[in-house]
Amino acid sequence: MKLEVVGKIKKAGNIIGEKGLFYFFSKLAEKLFFLLKPSIFYIISPLVLMKVKKASFRSNEETLEFVFNGFWGIIAPLQIKEEISQFVSLIGKREKPRVVLEIGTARGGVLFLLAKSAHENAVVISVDLPSSDNKYPGWRTRLYSAFASGRQKIHLLKADSHQSSTVEEVKKILNNRQIDVLFIDGDHTYGGVKKDFEMYGPLVGSGGIIAFHDIAVHPPEANCGVDKLWNEIKNNFKYLEIINDKNQDWGGIGIIYK
Ligand SMILES: C[S@@+](CC[C@H](N)C(=O)[O-])C[C@H]1O[C@@H](n2cnc3c(N)ncnc32)[C@H](O)[C@@H]1O
């Protein structure tokens, strides 16, 4: 333990010697911020909850600004802003969805946007892995539940989408209704996204849409096979691709119309 501390002091001394005091303290502040970030979020979550509950936005731009930047990006979507903005406007031009399912919710930004775009009686379902890896702590459950407005119902399933028990749970919630908007953004491997499509795609009704995030070609180390699946299936449907920049190496939303 003592050796470890001595080692750290030496390392700090070397950094100060090489790069100066200002560099050292700015790096230290950065590290501390990231260390404390989860607790800061925990502390501010009641404020965010209040804002989310009262949320009324005058335009899509205002909603997107809140989602991406509000409260230091606490619910920022893992999306390219222009793309998700186009997707939200597209949903806004259709009849408001009454049943929505998102697979892969992470920080909740897209779930928020989907709830805001949905009918006031909508059922909004999210499936994401349980919190054992700390990705989705309890305070987020409270926050995401508050995304519901009007008589909307939000169901948060902390489960692996590939388990048959999960699809059964989704069917139970659907109670014979069909999904209007399915947003697939969970396991991005070829096998993973294919399973999500095959397991949940049939629950989308005629006239509904299935959206895939990350259809852009990714670098091999990302192990993302969404583009492969997308290219295999898209021609079987009427489809639309939202890709902000043809040279981007992530993102891209592919939509099929059932
Ligand atoms: C890229 S993030 C989703 C981002 C989110 N849709 C957004 O745009 O902000 C992927 C999420 O999928 C979840 N995920 C990965 N594999 C999954 C699985 N088999 N079942 C459910 N969720 C999964 C991860 O826990 C992670 O939160």
The ligand as an SDF file (V2000), in Angstrom:
LIG
                    3D

 27 29  0  0  0  0  0  0  0  0999 V2000
  -25.8640    2.0080  -27.4720 C   0  0  0  0  0  0  0  0  0  0  0  0
  -26.6600    1.7780  -25.9610 S   0  0  0  0  0  0  0  0  0  0  0  0
  -28.2840    2.3390  -26.2720 C   0  0  0  0  0  0  0  0  0  0  0  0
  -28.3560    3.8130  -26.4920 C   0  0  0  0  0  0  0  0  0  0  0  0
  -29.7210    4.4280  -26.4410 C   0  0  0  0  0  0  0  0  0  0  0  0
  -30.6750    3.7920  -27.2930 N   0  0  0  0  0  0  0  0  0  0  0  0
  -29.5560    5.8620  -26.8660 C   0  0  0  0  0  0  0  0  0  0  0  0
  -29.6800    6.1300  -28.0650 O   0  0  0  0  0  0  0  0  0  0  0  0
  -29.2250    6.6950  -26.0410 O   0  0  0  0  0  0  0  0  0  0  0  0
  -26.8740    0.0620  -25.9350 C   0  0  0  0  0  0  0  0  0  0  0  0
  -27.6480   -0.4270  -24.7310 C   0  0  0  0  0  0  0  0  0  0  0  0
  -28.0720   -1.7540  -25.0200 O   0  0  0  0  0  0  0  0  0  0  0  0
  -28.0210   -2.5080  -23.8520 C   0  0  0  0  0  0  0  0  0  0  0  0
  -27.9450   -3.9140  -24.2490 N   0  0  0  0  0  0  0  0  0  0  0  0
  -26.9070   -4.5740  -24.8080 C   0  0  0  0  0  0  0  0  0  0  0  0
  -27.2240   -5.8580  -25.0070 N   0  0  0  0  0  0  0  0  0  0  0  0
  -28.5010   -6.0100  -24.5750 C   0  0  0  0  0  0  0  0  0  0  0  0
  -29.3860   -7.1180  -24.4780 C   0  0  0  0  0  0  0  0  0  0  0  0
  -29.0420   -8.3210  -24.9180 N   0  0  0  0  0  0  0  0  0  0  0  0
  -30.6130   -6.9090  -23.9530 N   0  0  0  0  0  0  0  0  0  0  0  0
  -30.9930   -5.6840  -23.5160 C   0  0  0  0  0  0  0  0  0  0  0  0
  -30.1890   -4.6060  -23.5740 N   0  0  0  0  0  0  0  0  0  0  0  0
  -28.9660   -4.7680  -24.0950 C   0  0  0  0  0  0  0  0  0  0  0  0
  -26.7920   -1.9810  -23.1070 C   0  0  0  0  0  0  0  0  0  0  0  0
  -26.8970   -2.2240  -21.7230 O   0  0  0  0  0  0  0  0  0  0  0  0
  -26.8340   -0.4960  -23.4480 C   0  0  0  0  0  0  0  0  0  0  0  0
  -27.4850    0.2400  -22.4450 O   0  0  0  0  0  0  0  0  0  0  0  0
  1  2  1  0
  2  3  1  0
  2 10  1  0
  3  4  1  0
  4  5  1  0
  5  6  1  0
  5  7  1  0
  7  8  2  0
  7  9  1  0
 10 11  1  0
 11 12  1  0
 11 26  1  0
 12 13  1  0
 13 14  1  0
 13 24  1  0
 14 15  1  0
 14 23  1  0
 15 16  2  0
 16 17  1  0
 17 18  1  0
 17 23  2  0
 18 19  1  0
 18 20  2  0
 20 21  1  0
 21 22  2  0
 22 23  1  0
 24 25  1  0
 24 26  1  0
 26 27  1  0
M  CHG  2   2   1   9  -1
M  END
$$$$
